Amino acid sequence: MTISELGPGIEVDAPRRARAAQPRTVRAGFIPLVDASVLIVAAELGFAEREGVRLDLVKDVSWSNIRDRLAFRQFDVAHMLNPMPIASQLALGSNPFPVIAPFSLGLGGNAITLSVDLYRQMQEAAGLAGAEDAMANGRALKAIVEGRRARGEPMLAFAMTYPFSSHNYEFRYWMGAAGIHPDRDVRMVVVPPPLTADALLAGAIDGFCVGAPWNMLAVEAGVGRIVATKPDLWPSSPEKVIGVRHDWAELNRETLAQLIVALDAAARWCDEPGNRDILASILARPAYIGAPVEILKRVLSGEFTVDPNGTMRQVDDYFVFHRKLANFPFVSHALWTYSQMVRWGQTGLSAKGLAAATAAYRPDIYRAALAGRTTPLPLADSKREGEPNAVVPSDHGGVAMGPDAFCDGRLFDPAEIEAYIAGFEIHNRDCAPGDAVTADN
């Protein structure tokens, strides 16, 4: 397949760097998730090669493997959870090393899935009809948690993919907003994304927060019920990024810039609705995700089967690959993530910590790579998060961000981070930093 055959979303007249006589090989690790689409498409459809980069993609099974293989130079770059570079800058977790994020792979893609049995208990306790929103489902879960505590029954066990992950913070944020303390009322464990549905089926966990397509696969298997999606919790929430060791970025500035140009073009292509069928067929290959192509098509379109009875839900902008400045590494995203690390006792709030979190995201590298192209470049590194219908100034005029609100109605101003953290009644700040961190594996 050639560039001209790829469908809409191609910048035919965009300025290009001179193609290298011998493309530079960049080895990239990834986890089999739909949010790796931009990286996969850049390699599979020739966007990287057009910029003089040969992407060698390596599929892995866990985020700890991704972290370690990047550290030990088995990977040059990696598909990473957006909090992982921040944690590395803060020296949190095992084997910390400095990683930066010069490119975001998009917005959206996660969901919270509970066991069918647990959801039925919630229906009985709270009279749920099945069409309730995320917060109504959260309040119903609180009733179950309180009932189990009163009867002296074991805590429910919920899984996320990694302690320093959007999944962890989103799951906790949702529970906290519903009045559930994730470190005192339930038990949080780590399960790799491809194993979550099996863990739910085996009864080892009662629910999980993970990226697509594993939520829908749990529903298709008859064991899961989706109760909240990422856009329900925060539509503009960051998800995955390209993680790069600081030393590799310094030694390979031109190659990194070429890669960013390629990823930008691939992201634009992925965002075109007319390309979804091709994208789904690529992702369905065993080398990438290996999930049924029809499920992948529905996930990419935001068409959800939320329960084993076949109840459908349309989630607008479930995946945003390029629109709404989805690839810009906003420092405010990094600082919001840092605020949640502080909230849950993983680290303390300090000037040093703020500086480290800020250093993890590199909008300067992004701007330098894409200067003079058609992709809008924000004029500021940060913005207020959760502000409905914000317009972000850029070198191409204002960019409308669309509906954006946290599920609890809060607004995050990165200039008021201390007050923001102090405003949460449910937190773990009384723990010594690190006490609340689940095993880093």
Wavefront OBJ file of the C-alpha trace (Angstrom):
o trace
v 0.000 0.000 0.000
v 1.343 3.422 -0.969
v 0.845 6.804 0.684
v -1.570 7.828 -2.102
v -3.745 4.765 -1.374
v -4.077 5.306 2.362
v -7.269 7.340 2.291
v -8.039 10.779 3.748
v -5.876 12.570 6.274
v -2.622 12.849 4.348
v -0.745 16.154 4.086
v 0.278 15.749 0.443
v 1.856 19.194 0.190
v 3.394 19.298 3.668
v 7.119 20.146 3.658
v 9.276 17.093 4.100
v 12.731 16.472 5.376
v 15.117 14.944 2.854
v 14.742 11.192 3.004
v 17.865 9.579 4.362
v 19.750 7.339 1.935
v 19.616 4.637 4.596
v 16.650 5.046 7.031
v 17.662 5.206 10.687
v 16.236 2.231 12.614
v 14.361 3.145 15.791
v 13.306 0.231 17.988
v 9.990 0.886 19.716
v 8.226 -1.199 22.365
v 4.447 -1.273 22.632
v 1.618 -2.968 24.525
v -1.254 -4.462 22.455
v -3.777 -1.664 22.934
v -5.747 0.478 20.494
v -3.970 3.580 21.801
v -0.775 2.269 20.163
v -2.455 2.915 16.791
v -0.408 5.989 15.876
v 2.876 4.180 16.440
v 1.668 1.082 14.559
v 0.326 3.082 11.608
v 3.513 5.140 11.365
v 5.447 1.901 10.896
v 2.920 -0.109 8.907
v 1.807 2.477 6.345
v 5.134 4.128 5.618
v 4.801 7.456 7.434
v 8.018 6.830 9.371
v 9.963 5.637 6.337
v 8.868 8.736 4.411
v 10.710 10.793 7.056
v 13.838 8.644 6.979
v 13.010 6.451 9.986
v 12.581 2.683 10.021
v 10.368 1.769 12.976
v 11.084 -1.674 14.405
v 8.043 -2.436 16.608
v 8.300 -4.957 19.448
v 5.147 -6.139 21.242
v 5.464 -6.592 25.003
v 3.176 -7.863 27.766
v 3.522 -5.442 30.680
v 4.388 -1.843 31.476
v 7.170 -2.908 33.805
v 8.798 -4.734 30.884
v 8.436 -1.628 28.719
v 10.027 0.482 31.460
v 12.936 -1.897 31.990
v 13.676 -2.556 28.335
v 13.774 1.168 27.648
v 16.108 1.600 30.621
v 18.425 -1.191 29.456
v 18.525 0.227 25.901
v 16.652 -2.652 24.286
v 14.214 0.030 23.076
v 15.013 3.486 21.739
v 11.488 4.791 22.324
v 8.350 3.270 23.782
v 4.584 3.445 23.955
v 4.168 4.450 27.614
v 1.538 5.359 30.156
v 1.517 9.119 30.489
v 2.503 9.086 34.210
v 5.557 6.881 33.625
v 7.928 9.679 32.507
v 6.722 11.782 35.450
v 7.403 8.943 37.890
v 10.863 8.495 36.382
v 11.687 12.184 36.829
v 10.507 11.921 40.455
v 12.625 8.761 40.965
v 9.528 6.765 41.960
v 9.222 3.011 41.630
v 11.864 0.404 40.925
v 14.620 1.112 38.425
v 13.819 4.802 37.927
v 15.655 6.566 35.128
v 15.044 9.885 33.388
v 12.459 9.632 30.601
v 10.827 12.470 28.703
v 7.576 12.636 26.726
v 7.842 14.822 23.593
v 4.648 13.477 21.957
v 1.216 12.365 23.177
v -0.392 9.465 21.322
v -3.920 10.785 21.828
v -6.821 11.142 24.230
v -9.339 8.587 25.439
v -9.470 4.814 25.267
v -9.997 3.606 28.850
v -13.064 2.265 30.617
v -13.998 0.838 34.003
v -15.503 -2.648 33.896
v -17.030 -4.489 36.843
v -18.031 -8.136 37.087
v -21.576 -8.901 35.998
v -22.301 -10.319 39.448
v -21.141 -7.132 41.190
v -23.155 -4.959 38.810
v -26.285 -7.024 39.521
v -25.747 -6.422 43.227
v -25.497 -2.696 42.485
v -28.740 -2.831 40.516
v -30.532 -4.490 43.398
v -29.095 -2.157 46.027
v -29.629 1.122 44.129
v -32.394 0.321 41.664
v -30.191 0.819 38.595
v -32.053 0.426 35.311
v -28.902 0.122 33.188
v -28.677 3.551 31.557
v -27.259 5.484 34.507
v -24.187 7.697 34.187
v -20.767 7.059 35.676
v -21.448 8.873 38.936
v -24.760 7.070 39.554
v -22.897 3.799 39.043
v -20.201 4.988 41.453
v -22.738 5.779 44.156
v -24.313 2.339 43.675
v -20.889 0.757 44.116
v -20.452 2.734 47.338
v -23.635 1.141 48.705
v -22.193 -2.314 48.032
v -18.848 -1.415 49.610
v -20.563 -0.100 52.744
v -22.784 -3.177 52.977
v -19.810 -5.526 52.762
v -17.992 -3.581 55.456
v -21.033 -3.702 57.766
v -21.282 -7.481 57.302
v -17.557 -8.016 57.854
v -17.067 -9.390 54.324
v -13.745 -9.211 52.425
v -12.952 -6.076 50.463
v -13.635 -5.974 46.749
v -10.496 -6.261 44.609
v -10.006 -3.918 41.654
v -7.234 -4.038 39.074
v -5.350 -1.387 37.167
v -2.427 -1.895 34.857
v 0.390 -0.161 36.737
v 0.729 1.998 39.886
v 1.856 5.017 37.840
v -0.898 4.918 35.239
v -3.868 6.910 34.042
v -5.927 3.799 34.828
v -4.916 3.920 38.482
v -5.638 7.628 38.868
v -8.889 7.527 36.880
v -10.211 4.537 38.830
v -9.282 6.246 42.093
v -10.720 9.592 40.974
v -14.064 7.980 40.109
v -14.241 6.071 43.384
v -13.180 9.123 45.398
v -15.839 11.254 43.704
v -18.417 8.617 44.686
v -17.270 8.582 48.326
v -15.175 5.389 48.187
v -11.632 5.428 49.564
v -9.537 3.275 47.190
v -6.917 2.465 49.845
v -9.250 1.778 52.770
v -12.563 0.572 51.361
v -11.335 -1.691 48.535
v -8.135 -3.455 47.495
v -6.168 -2.270 44.439
v -3.968 -4.733 42.521
v -1.930 -4.734 39.307
v -2.941 -6.920 36.334
v -1.473 -6.550 32.801
v -4.072 -5.416 30.212
v -4.345 -8.706 28.238
v -5.007 -10.673 31.455
v -7.776 -8.531 32.962
v -10.748 -10.352 31.413
v -9.324 -13.720 32.466
v -8.761 -12.436 36.011
v -12.372 -11.251 36.135
v -13.618 -14.624 34.855
v -11.533 -16.458 37.458
v -12.953 -14.324 40.277
v -9.503 -13.035 41.208
v -10.750 -9.449 40.811
v -14.146 -7.728 40.888
v -13.415 -5.069 38.284
v -10.705 -3.245 36.390
v -9.768 -0.060 34.549
v -7.895 -0.704 31.321
v -7.596 0.461 27.735
v -9.434 -0.848 24.672
v -10.227 -3.446 23.534
v -10.028 -5.434 26.765
v -13.153 -3.938 28.368
v -15.353 -4.892 25.430
v -13.750 -8.333 25.217
v -14.721 -8.934 28.863
v -18.288 -7.942 27.973
v -18.277 -10.207 24.909
v -17.089 -13.072 27.130
v -20.134 -12.516 29.346
v -18.167 -11.642 32.479
v -17.995 -7.817 32.472
v -20.210 -4.743 32.614
v -18.790 -1.339 31.562
v -19.854 1.338 34.068
v -17.714 4.337 33.040
v -15.526 5.411 30.134
v -12.606 7.792 30.104
v -14.654 10.609 28.496
v -17.178 10.224 31.343
v -14.442 10.971 33.870
v -12.464 13.662 32.011
v -12.761 14.019 28.206
v -9.362 15.700 27.764
v -7.514 13.310 30.032
v -4.081 12.337 28.648
v -3.464 8.681 27.969
v -0.342 7.252 26.315
v 2.822 9.056 25.250
v 6.032 8.337 23.430
v 8.658 7.837 26.120
v 12.305 8.527 25.311
v 15.426 8.328 27.452
v 16.878 11.770 27.914
v 20.323 10.665 26.729
v 18.908 9.091 23.540
v 16.949 12.258 22.782
v 20.077 14.383 23.174
v 22.172 12.155 20.922
v 19.469 11.695 18.285
v 17.771 15.079 17.994
v 17.283 14.910 14.232
v 15.936 11.347 14.329
v 13.528 12.248 17.127
v 12.276 15.251 15.158
v 11.752 13.049 12.090
v 9.855 10.538 14.226
v 7.571 13.261 15.610
v 6.775 14.462 12.085
v 5.914 10.884 11.096
v 3.761 10.341 14.187
v 1.912 13.598 13.563
v 1.001 12.455 10.046
v 0.003 9.001 11.288
v -2.170 10.522 14.022
v -3.946 12.726 11.482
v -4.611 9.626 9.357
v -5.902 7.607 12.354
v -8.372 10.367 13.250
v -10.140 10.218 9.885
v -13.421 8.220 10.183
v -12.946 6.984 6.618
v -9.785 5.147 7.661
v -11.275 3.163 10.558
v -11.864 -0.039 8.602
v -8.250 -0.117 7.401
v -7.004 0.738 10.892
v -9.115 -1.997 12.497
v -7.827 -4.575 10.017
v -4.222 -3.625 10.807
v -4.737 -3.720 14.575
v -6.501 -7.102 14.327
v -3.299 -8.784 13.136
v -1.638 -11.107 15.696
v 1.522 -9.012 15.513
v -0.372 -6.071 16.988
v -3.557 -6.591 19.063
v -5.013 -9.794 17.657
v -8.608 -8.942 18.588
v -11.650 -9.497 16.312
v -11.773 -6.831 13.619
v -15.487 -6.105 14.157
v -14.914 -5.317 17.827
v -12.025 -3.039 16.921
v -14.197 -1.187 14.384
v -16.855 -0.580 17.034
v -14.292 0.538 19.626
v -12.723 3.011 17.185
v -16.198 4.420 16.474
v -17.130 4.605 20.163
v -19.896 1.998 19.727
v -19.928 0.046 22.971
v -21.617 -3.158 23.989
v -21.678 -2.406 27.718
v -23.201 -5.626 29.043
v -23.621 -9.274 27.997
v -27.282 -8.580 27.128
v -26.112 -6.519 24.166
v -26.960 -3.064 25.526
v -25.318 -0.522 23.250
v -23.914 2.912 23.996
v -22.413 5.509 21.683
v -19.443 7.353 23.233
v -18.436 10.370 21.181
v -14.693 10.969 20.909
v -13.838 7.774 22.749
v -10.579 7.936 20.815
v -9.065 11.224 19.645
v -5.787 10.668 17.821
v -5.026 14.142 16.410
v -7.870 16.629 16.844
v -8.157 18.886 19.908
v -4.358 19.193 20.173
v -4.308 15.543 21.213
v -0.598 15.092 20.474
v 0.702 18.181 22.249
v 2.459 17.282 25.543
v 0.723 19.845 27.758
v 2.681 20.489 30.951
v -0.668 20.957 32.722
v -1.386 17.275 31.991
v 1.857 16.336 33.705
v 1.068 18.565 36.685
v -2.447 17.142 37.073
v -0.906 13.671 37.151
v 1.591 14.873 39.752
v -1.313 16.219 41.831
v -2.821 12.731 41.903
v 0.494 11.161 42.887
v 0.564 13.567 45.828
v -3.105 12.982 46.638
v -2.626 9.229 46.927
v 0.577 9.328 48.950
v 3.010 8.269 46.253
v 5.098 11.419 46.697
v 5.018 14.756 48.474
v 4.247 18.230 47.166
v 7.384 20.340 46.803
v 9.050 22.848 44.519
v 11.502 20.131 43.505
v 8.668 17.757 42.670
v 6.881 20.389 40.606
v 10.066 21.040 38.652
v 10.607 17.313 38.061
v 7.027 16.769 36.853
v 7.308 19.772 34.544
v 10.567 18.444 33.074
v 8.915 15.160 32.071
v 6.858 16.722 29.274
v 8.724 18.444 26.429
v 6.508 20.745 24.348
v 9.674 22.512 23.164
v 10.808 19.407 21.263
v 7.311 18.965 19.801
v 7.152 22.589 18.614
v 10.631 22.493 17.081
v 9.819 19.344 15.091
v 6.495 20.627 13.710
v 7.279 24.314 13.212
v 6.001 25.638 9.894
v 3.553 22.796 9.300
v -0.221 22.738 9.316
v -0.558 21.211 12.800
v -1.560 23.955 15.296
v 1.056 24.650 17.971
v -0.326 26.008 21.283
v 1.189 29.306 22.360
v 1.386 28.221 26.018
v 2.675 25.007 27.572
v -0.201 24.721 30.082
v -3.924 25.382 30.257
v -6.688 25.105 32.818
v -8.014 21.544 32.699
v -11.682 20.596 32.873
v -12.840 23.960 31.557
v -15.943 23.427 29.379
v -15.654 24.547 25.744
v -12.245 26.161 26.124
v -10.466 27.690 23.121
v -6.681 27.307 23.172
v -4.630 29.982 21.347
v -2.209 28.566 18.771
v -0.066 29.727 15.870
v -3.006 28.793 13.620
v -5.640 30.636 15.658
v -7.852 29.397 18.456
v -8.440 25.648 18.748
v -11.833 24.695 20.191
v -11.393 21.863 22.678
v -15.081 20.928 22.906
v -16.905 19.671 26.012
v -14.474 19.011 28.851
v -15.315 18.515 32.512
v -14.205 16.304 35.367
v -16.893 13.925 36.630
v -17.010 15.762 39.975
v -17.153 19.235 38.407
v -13.725 20.367 39.651
v -11.379 22.561 37.642
v -7.604 22.084 37.647
v -5.550 25.263 37.476
v -1.835 24.333 37.349
v -1.014 27.659 39.031
v -3.100 26.625 42.078
v -1.994 23.036 42.493
v -1.627 23.154 46.290
v -5.177 24.416 46.800
v -6.476 21.872 44.297
v -4.936 18.940 46.175
v -6.093 20.291 49.545
v -9.684 20.406 48.273
v -10.095 16.617 48.178
v -11.717 15.096 51.264
v -10.734 11.580 50.242
v -6.970 11.231 49.905
v -3.958 9.359 51.227
v -1.695 12.262 52.059
v -1.352 11.094 55.652
v 0.734 8.145 54.404
v 4.476 8.430 54.126
v 5.332 8.865 50.429
v 5.389 5.457 48.785
v 3.268 3.630 51.381
v 0.212 3.693 49.121
v 2.025 2.512 46.016
v 0.985 -0.919 44.876
v 3.829 -3.292 43.997
v 5.683 -1.773 41.052
v 5.711 -4.700 38.681
l 1 2 3 4 5 6 7 8 9 10 11 12 13 14 15 16 17 18 19 20 21 22 23 24 25 26 27 28 29 30 31 32 33 34 35 36 37 38 39 40 41 42 43 44 45 46 47 48 49 50 51 52 53 54 55 56 57 58 59 60 61 62 63 64 65 66 67 68 69 70 71 72 73 74 75 76 77 78 79 80 81 82 83 84 85 86 87 88 89 90 91 92 93 94 95 96 97 98 99 100 101 102 103 104 105 106 107 108 109 110 111 112 113 114 115 116 117 118 119 120 121 122 123 124 125 126 127 128 129 130 131 132 133 134 135 136 137 138 139 140 141 142 143 144 145 146 147 148 149 150 151 152 153 154 155 156 157 158 159 160 161 162 163 164 165 166 167 168 169 170 171 172 173 174 175 176 177 178 179 180 181 182 183 184 185 186 187 188 189 190 191 192 193 194 195 196 197 198 199 200 201 202 203 204 205 206 207 208 209 210 211 212 213 214 215 216 217 218 219 220 221 222 223 224 225 226 227 228 229 230 231 232 233 234 235 236 237 238 239 240 241 242 243 244 245 246 247 248 249 250 251 252 253 254 255 256 257 258 259 260 261 262 263 264 265 266 267 268 269 270 271 272 273 274 275 276 277 278 279 280 281 282 283 284 285 286 287 288 289 290 291 292 293 294 295 296 297 298 299 300 301 302 303 304 305 306 307 308 309 310 311 312 313 314 315 316 317 318 319 320 321 322 323 324 325 326 327 328 329 330 331 332 333 334 335 336 337 338 339 340 341 342 343 344 345 346 347 348 349 350 351 352 353 354 355 356 357 358 359 360 361 362 363 364 365 366 367 368 369 370 371 372 373 374 375 376 377 378 379 380 381 382 383 384 385 386 387 388 389 390 391 392 393 394 395 396 397 398 399 400 401 402 403 404 405 406 407 408 409 410 411 412 413 414 415 416 417 418 419 420 421 422 423 424 425 426 427 428 429 430 431 432 433 434 435 436 437 438 439 440 441
